[in-house]
Amino acid sequence: MTKNRNLVNETIQQLEKYIEEKDLKTGDKLPVEKELAETFGVGRSTLREAVKILVYSNVLEVKQGSGTFVKNGSIGDFSTTDLLQARSMIETQAIVLAVSNQTDKGMLQLKEVLFQRNQLLEAGKFSEYIEADLSFHQQIILMSRNPFLIKWYNELLPDIKLHLSQQVLRMEDYQDNTSIHNQLYRALLERKTKEAQALIQKNIYTDEEAEIK
């Protein structure tokens, strides 16, 4: 990991620990940015990056002009299993169509998004990394050229974003899956459908207790 990535990791963990030790509840307000940055011994840009991830994860909420508040951290009115099942069905089918409908332009766009994703992660820009990671998968769905798969996946995106953000919070256990994404791109480029589908499954169910068969 790069220095920046480590620093953001540590700040996220410090923020979570601060909330726990101060026994802050839903709706409680955090100190102002300057005070928190001094408390943790980090710059404001690092603190903002950590706060963004906690906002994405439903742990914090930023109210313009009012400050930053503790939120409930809930993933929604469904289970993680429900979400991953739906994501798995859409992405696995999209792979088949993406291979069939593959174009040089589409693969070049996918490569560019993958490069951006990997660079942002190493730079410790986690909020932008999450957006780029989702763009990578969304590009595969677009390559399927199936309007219904595209529509369904777009509906899932906010919940997938929340789930990925909560995975990032578990930094000590979090597997960023960069190697899986690189292998997935290569499998698509070489039109290896089964291998690409297996990699999609591996990516979706990383860090989960049990893979749904």
C-alpha positions in Angstrom: 0.0 0.0 0.0 1.1 3.6 -0.7 1.6 6.1 2.1 -1.6 8.0 1.2 -3.6 4.8 1.2 -2.4 3.8 4.6 -3.0 7.3 6.0 -6.6 7.3 4.8 -7.1 3.7 6.2 -5.9 4.8 9.6 -8.0 7.9 9.6 -11.2 5.9 8.8 -10.4 3.5 11.7 -9.7 6.5 14.0 -13.0 8.0 13.1 -14.9 4.8 13.8 -13.0 4.4 17.1 -13.8 8.0 18.1 -17.5 7.4 17.5 -17.4 4.3 19.6 -15.4 5.7 22.4 -17.5 8.9 22.6 -20.6 6.6 22.5 -22.1 8.8 19.8 -25.6 7.8 18.7 -27.6 8.4 15.5 -28.1 12.1 15.0 -25.1 13.2 17.2 -22.9 15.8 15.7 -19.1 15.4 15.2 -16.7 18.2 16.0 -15.8 20.6 13.2 -13.3 19.5 10.5 -10.4 21.5 11.9 -10.8 20.0 15.4 -11.0 16.5 14.1 -8.0 16.9 11.8 -5.9 18.1 14.8 -7.2 15.3 17.0 -6.1 12.7 14.5 -3.0 14.5 13.4 -3.9 14.5 9.7 -4.5 17.0 7.0 -8.0 18.2 6.1 -7.9 16.5 2.7 -7.1 13.1 4.4 -9.9 13.7 6.9 -12.4 14.6 4.1 -11.5 11.4 2.2 -12.2 9.3 5.3 -15.5 11.1 6.0 -16.6 10.5 2.4 -16.2 6.7 2.8 -18.1 6.8 6.1 -20.8 8.8 4.3 -21.0 6.3 1.5 -21.3 3.6 4.1 -24.2 5.2 5.9 -22.1 5.7 9.0 -22.0 9.5 8.7 -24.2 12.1 7.1 -23.0 15.6 6.0 -25.6 18.3 6.2 -24.6 21.4 4.2 -24.2 24.3 6.6 -24.9 22.2 9.7 -22.0 19.8 10.0 -21.4 16.0 10.1 -23.7 13.7 12.0 -23.7 10.0 12.9 -26.1 7.9 10.9 -27.4 4.4 11.4 -25.0 2.4 9.2 -27.8 0.2 7.8 -27.4 -1.3 4.4 -31.2 -1.1 3.6 -34.4 -3.1 3.9 -32.7 -6.3 2.5 -29.9 -8.6 3.3 -26.4 -8.7 1.8 -27.3 -12.1 0.4 -30.2 -10.6 -1.5 -28.1 -7.9 -3.0 -25.2 -10.2 -4.0 -27.6 -12.8 -5.6 -29.2 -10.1 -7.8 -25.8 -8.6 -8.7 -24.4 -12.1 -9.5 -27.3 -13.0 -11.8 -27.1 -9.7 -13.8 -23.3 -9.6 -14.1 -22.9 -13.3 -15.0 -25.4 -13.0 -17.8 -24.0 -9.7 -19.0 -20.6 -11.4 -19.4 -21.9 -13.8 -22.0 -23.4 -11.0 -24.0 -20.4 -8.7 -23.5 -18.1 -11.4 -25.0 -20.5 -11.8 -28.0 -20.9 -8.1 -28.6 -17.3 -7.2 -27.9 -15.8 -4.2 -29.8 -12.3 -2.7 -29.8 -13.8 0.6 -28.7 -15.7 -1.0 -25.8 -12.6 -2.9 -24.6 -10.4 0.2 -24.8 -13.0 2.1 -22.6 -13.0 -0.8 -20.2 -9.1 -0.8 -20.0 -9.1 3.0 -19.4 -11.6 2.7 -16.5 -9.6 -0.2 -15.1 -6.4 1.8 -15.1 -8.1 4.7 -13.5 -9.6 2.4 -10.8 -6.3 0.9 -9.9 -4.5 4.3 -9.8 -7.1 5.8 -7.5 -6.9 2.9 -5.1 -3.2 3.1 -4.8 -3.4 6.9 -4.3 -5.7 6.4 -1.3 -8.6 8.2 -3.1 -11.1 5.7 -1.9 -14.3 7.7 -2.7 -13.1 8.1 -6.3 -11.9 4.5 -6.4 -15.3 3.2 -5.5 -16.9 5.3 -8.3 -14.3 4.0 -10.8 -14.7 0.4 -9.6 -18.5 0.7 -10.2 -17.9 2.3 -13.6 -15.7 -0.7 -14.6 -18.6 -3.2 -13.9 -21.1 -0.8 -15.4 -19.1 -0.7 -18.6 -19.3 -4.5 -18.8 -23.1 -4.3 -18.4 -23.2 -1.7 -21.2 -21.2 -3.9 -23.4 -24.0 -6.5 -23.1 -26.2 -4.2 -25.1 -29.2 -5.5 -23.3 -31.5 -2.6 -22.2 -33.1 -4.6 -19.4 -29.8 -5.8 -17.8 -28.6 -2.2 -18.0 -31.8 -0.9 -16.4 -31.8 -3.5 -13.6 -28.1 -2.9 -12.8 -28.5 0.9 -12.7 -31.2 0.3 -10.1 -28.8 -1.7 -8.0 -25.9 0.7 -8.2 -26.7 2.8 -5.1 -26.9 -0.4 -3.0 -23.8 -1.9 -4.5 -22.0 1.4 -3.8 -23.1 1.2 -0.2 -22.0 -2.5 0.1 -18.6 -1.8 -1.4 -18.1 1.2 0.9 -18.8 -0.9 3.9 -16.3 -3.5 2.7 -13.7 -0.7 2.4 -14.3 0.1 6.1 -13.0 -3.4 7.0 -9.5 -2.4 5.9 -7.6 -5.1 7.8 -9.7 -7.8 6.1 -10.6 -5.9 2.9 -9.4 -7.5 -0.4 -9.3 -4.8 -3.0 -9.5 -7.4 -5.8 -7.2 -5.6 -8.2 -5.7 -8.8 -9.5 -9.2 -10.2 -10.1 -10.2 -7.2 -12.1 -7.0 -7.4 -14.2 -7.6 -11.1 -14.9 -11.3 -10.3 -15.7 -10.3 -7.8 -18.3 -7.8 -10.3 -19.8 -10.5 -13.0 -19.9 -12.9 -10.7 -21.7 -10.3 -9.6 -24.2 -9.5 -13.2 -25.0 -13.3 -14.1 -25.1 -13.0 -16.7 -22.3 -16.6 -16.6 -21.2 -16.5 -19.3 -18.5 -13.3 -17.9 -17.0 -14.7 -14.4 -16.9 -17.9 -15.6 -15.2 -15.9 -17.4 -12.6 -13.9 -14.2 -11.9 -17.1 -12.2 -11.6 -18.3 -14.7 -9.0 -15.0 -14.6 -7.1 -15.1 -10.8 -7.1 -18.7 -10.5 -5.9 -18.3 -13.0 -3.1 -14.9 -12.0 -1.8 -15.0 -11.7 2.0 -18.4 -13.3 2.2 -18.9 -16.2 4.5 -20.4 -18.5 1.9 -20.8 -18.3 -1.9 -24.3 -18.8 -3.2 -24.4 -21.6 -5.6 
